[in-house]
Amino acid sequence: MHGIGVALLTEDQDHLSALQHRLEATRLGQAVFSHLGFPASPTDAVLRQLQDSRAEVVIVDIPAHDAERAVRTIELIRATTQQIAIFANGEMTRPANIVSSMRAGAGEFLDHAAGSEPLLEALTRFSSMRNRALGGAGKARVFTFLGAKGGAGCTTAAVNTALALQKSHGDVVLVDFAPIGHASLHLNLRPQFGVHDALQNLHRLDASLLEGLMTPTKEGLRLLAGPQQPYSTQPTPGELARLFDLLVNHYRFVIVDASSRLDPITHLLSDLSNAVLVVAQADVVSLWSAGRIHAFLEEGTGRDRLRLILNRYKKIPGFNEEDVEHATSCKVLWKVPNAFQAVSPAIDHGTPVVLQEGPEISRSYRALAATLANASSRADGGPDLVYGQEGVPKKVPGRLNMSPIRAGQ
């Protein structure tokens, strides 16, 4: 089972016991090293033990009345261990200690008296950032499809894009997070297990069990199916982070169909994704909803992960792409041509349109998949999608005028 390795450094035995209890309560982090006392120099044995423990996060306890040694410890860890994230733990009523800790190199400051929830949220953020930062080094890229309104074509876009990625790159999993899953109907599958089973078995979930919960298509696409009926229970941030930690370590691309849900789960999926692709149509209701979704997911985050996919697109005289972006506050990534006569029977028969060679819409989905496959993740977590000038050398149906996607860190 995957978890985040955490080291604990403090000068107080009671604080050490409290930190261990809080860490266990998250069910996301596990203590791999703990020590009473702080290292005094770069050659201190504590630093070597810290590195040997393979900890990914170290929590440094900040004494209320004597923070100097703890702050020096943060500086020392930052200078000697490049790959370990540092969390400071102390009293929120002492702003000087908070400022000193953050300036020394701490990425998070945890309230000593706040219980396990702030620690869980911090570990979830760390897990999300780690997965995105390692997206080019064996970690899957996560793309979440979200419908601007019911019937916008979100599941159709997610299913066809996932299949196109599977045929061109392989090792793709489609995760159905719709309140009631429809992806299996689009693929003509009858899943026995799905997302709910994975979340219920996180305590023993490993690569083998995860694969056993998947329903494969003949093309090799894995489906982690959505529920066949609504569930009242919702996964916690820690549970979602643990599930996605397994997914990104065992697949190349994770495509999430969030359908038209807008709830705390949608926020969590956004945090865990390299990009959120909002599927909308060029009508007033869809674009109005897309703008509200942008405000819901982006408010206060400073991130730019949302991109717009215009489905069933037809040119409207006097209404261009710039008007769409102004109305939604969201960049347009793709335009999927209107092909109702081809898509509707494909859904009814469970044979996604991307598997057909002739239709223009099939080529559009394959080109969209190629663009996502070439996209890289910026340091801030947003998709590195670079827009080019008018007139690309080779016209691809449905494709925007975009320059090649740069490979990044």
N, C-alpha and C positions, 0 to 999 in steps of 0.2 A: 504494500500500500504506500502510495506517495504521501509525503508530508514535508513540511519545511523544517529543516534542522535549525534549532535555535540554541545559542549559548547565552548564559546568564552570568553577569558579573555584578557583585554587590559587596558591601562591607558589613551588611546587617543580615544575620541569620533569619530573623523573622521576615524580612523583606524577600529573602531568597525563597523561603517556603511559600510566601504569598504569590511570588512570580511563577513558581512551578505549578501552583494550583490554578492560576489564571491561564497559563499556557495549556494545561491539560484540558481545561474547560472549552477551549476553542476547537478542539478536535482537528485542527489544521496544522498547528506547529507541534514539534516534539523536542524536548530538551536533549541535546547531544553533548553538552558540556556545561558545567556550572562551577563557580569558584568564588570563595569569600576573599575579597581583596582585589586590588587593581595592579596591573603590571607597572613596573617602575621605569623600564627602559626598553629600547628595541630588542635587546638580547634576553629579556625576561622569559623564563620558561613558560609562563602563562600564555604568552603570545604564540609560542610554538604549539602548545597544547590546543589552543584555540584553532589554529590552522589545521592541525592533525584531525580535529573533530569533524572537519568538513561542514562546519556550521555555515548556513546561508545568511542568517541574521544574528546579531549579537545585541542583547538588551543590557544597557549600562544603567545601573541604578544611581540616581543623583541624590546625595544627602541634602536635606533641606538647609542645614546651616553651614555646610562645608563642601561646596560643590567643586572646588578647584581641582582636587585629585581626579574626580570623575570626568571632568571636562578634559583634563590632560590625557586621560585614558582614551576618550573618543578621538582626540587628535592623533594619538599614537596608533590606534587601530586603523584610522583612516590612512595614515602614512605607510603602514607596513602590510596591510591586507587589503588589496584592491577589490576583491570580489565579494566582500561581506557587507551587507547593509547594516546600518547602526540605528537602533531605536534607543532613545533616552526615556527613562522612567522616573518621574518625580512629582512634586506638588505643583499643580497648576496655579496656585496662589503666589508663586515666586517667579514673576516674569523675567527677572535678571538671569535666573538659572536656565529658563527656557531659551532665551536669546543666546546665552553663552553656549549651550549645548548644540543648537542649530548651527551657529557660526563655526563650531568645532568640527561639524560634519555629520551630525545626527539627521536622519531623514524623517523621523517621526518623534514626537514627544507625547508620551502616554501619561495619563493622570494615574498616579499611584493608587488613588482611592476609588477609581471608577469601575472596577471589576474587569471581567474578561471581554466585554463587547468591544471597547475601543481597540484592544489588542487584536481581536479577530478581524476588525475592519482594516487595521494596519497590515496584517498578514495577507489579507485578501488583496489589498492594493499592491503589496509587494509581489504576490504570485502573478497578478495580472501584468505588471510591468516587466517581470522577469520573463514571462512567456512571450511577450511582444518583442522584447529586446533580443531574445534568442531565436526569433522567428526564422532567421536564415541559417541556423546551426542545429538542425534536427528537430526544431519545434514547429508545430503546425501553425499556419495562419488561420485566424478565425474571422469569418465574415457572417454577420447576422443580417438577415432579410426581415424587414419590418414593414407591414402594410400601412399606408396612410389612412385607409378606411377599409371596411369589409368589402370584399369583391374586387380589390385593386389588382389582384393577381400575384400576391406575395408568394404563396405556396408554389404556384406555377413557375415563377422566376427562380425560387430556391431549388426546386427539384431539377429543372432543366440545366441550371448552372452547375449544380453538383454532378449531374451525369456527364456534362461536357468536361468538367475537370477530371472526373474519373477516367474517361476515355483517353484524355491527353496526358495525364500525369499519374493517375493511380493513387491508391491509399487515401481515399476521400470518405469522410463520414458525414451523413446528413442527420442532424439532431432536430427533432420536431418538438419545439417548445410551445406550440399552439395550445390554447386551453383544451381543445379537443382536436386531436391530430388528424390531418387529412392527407399528409404526404404519402402514407401507405396506399391510399386509394389512387393517387396519381401514378404510383408505381405498380399497381395491381399486386400488392403484397398483403400477406396475412400474418402480421407479427404476433408472436406469443409473448414477447417481452418488450420493454422500452425504457424511457426516461425514468418513469416512476419506480421501476424495479432497480435501476442503477442507484437512484437516490436512497432507496430503502436498504440497500446492501453495501453502502459505502464503507462500513466497518471491515468488510472482507473483500472489497473490490480490488482486483488486480487485472493485468492485461488479459489473462485467460478468461476470467469471468466476464469482463467487459465484452470480449469478442463473442461470448456465448449469448449475450443479451442483444446482439445485433441481428438484423434481418438483411441478408444480402440480396442484391439483384444479380441477374445473369451477367451484367457488365462488371460486377465486382464492387459496386457502390455499397457501402454499409449504411443501414438506416437504424438509428436509435429512435424508435417510434414514439409518437406522442400518445397521451392517454385516450382511451376510447370513451371515457366519461369524465366529467369534471371532478377534481379532487379539492378538498377543502384545505389540506395542508400545503404549505409552500416551503421550498428549500431555503435554508439560511445562506448568507454570503459564504460562510465557510464550506458548506456542503457543495455549493456550486463551484467554488474554487477548486475543491478536491476533485470533483468530477472532471472539470476542464483540464486540470493538471494531468490526469491520465489520458484524456483525449488528445491533447497537443503533443504528448510524448509518444503516441503510438499511431498517429495518422499524419498525413502531409497537409491536408486541408480539412478544416471543420466548418461546414456550412450549417448555420442555424436558421430554422424557420420559426420566427417569433409570431408570425401571422399578424393580427391587428391588436395584440394585447398591449396594454399600457398600464403597468403596475410596477412595484418594486423589483420584480424579476426582470423586467425589461431594462431597468437601470443597471442591474447586476450584469446582464448579458452584454450591455453596451460597454461596461467597464472591462469585461473579459475579451472583448473583440478588437481586432485590428481596425475594422471599419464596420459601420452600420449603414446598410443600403436600404433607404426608404423607397418603397415601391408605390408610385402614385400615378394617376392619370392626369391629363391636362384639362381638368375641369375645376370649377370653383371650389367644390367641396373637398376634393382630394388635395388641392394645393393649400387651401386654408388649414386642413388637418396636418399636412406635412410641416407647415410653419409652426403649429402648436407642438408637434412632436419634437421639432428642433429645439424649441424653448424648453421643453420638458427634460430632454436628455443632455443638453449642453449648458444649461444655466449654472453659472458659477464654477464650471470645470476648467474653462480655458482651453479645452481641447477642440480639435476639428476633425472628428471621425465620421461625421454624417455625409453621405453622398446620396443624390437623388437618382432613381431609375424611373424614367417616364415610360410607362407601359401603354400598349395600344396607341402608340403615338401617331398622330397625323398633324401636319402643319396647319396652324390656324392663322389666317391672315391678320396682321396687326398685332400678333402675340408671339414673341420670340423667346429664345432661351434666356436672355437677360431678364425678361419680364418674369419668367418662372423663378429664377434665382432670387430676384428682388422680393417676390411674393412669399417665398418659403425660407429665405435666409440660408439656403442650402445649395451647394454646387451641384450642377447636373453632371452625372457621370455617364449615363447611357440612355439611349432612346431605343426601346424595343418596338418594332413596327406593329401596326394593327393587323392581326391575322386570326380573327375570331373563327373563321370557317375551318382553319387548320387546327387551332388549339382546342376548341370545344370537343370535337370527337376524340382527340388524343387523350383528353382528361377522362372522358366517358369510358374509353377502352383501356385505360391504364398503360398507354404507350406514349410517353412524353415526346413532344414534337421535335426535340433536339436530336432524337435518334433517326429522324427522317433526313434524307440528303437534299431533297429538292427545295423546301420552303425557305424563303428569305429569312423568316424568323429563326429558323434553325441555325443559319449562319451567324445571325446576330448573337444568339446565346453562346455559340462556340467562341466568337470573338470577345464577348464579355468575359468568359472564363479565362481566355488567354491573357486579357488585361489584368485580371485579378491575380493570376498565377505569377505575372511579372512584377506585380506591385510589391513594394518593400515597406517596412514600418519605420517611421521616423522615431527619434528619441522620445518625443512627447506622446507617442502612442497612436498618432494619426496616420492615415494611409498616405504614402508618398505618391500621389497622383498628380502628374505635371501636365498642364494643359498646353497644347501647341497652337500653332497658327492655322488659319484656314487653309484647307487643301492639303490633306495628307497624301503622300505619293500613291497609296493604293486604297481605294474606297472599300470599306467593309460595311455591309448593310447593318444599320443600327449603331455604328460606331461614331463616337464623338471625335472631334479633331483633337487628338491627344498625342503628345510626343511620347517616345518610348519611356517606360517607367524605369527610373534609376534604381540600381541596387544600392541599398544602404545598410546601416548598422542595425 
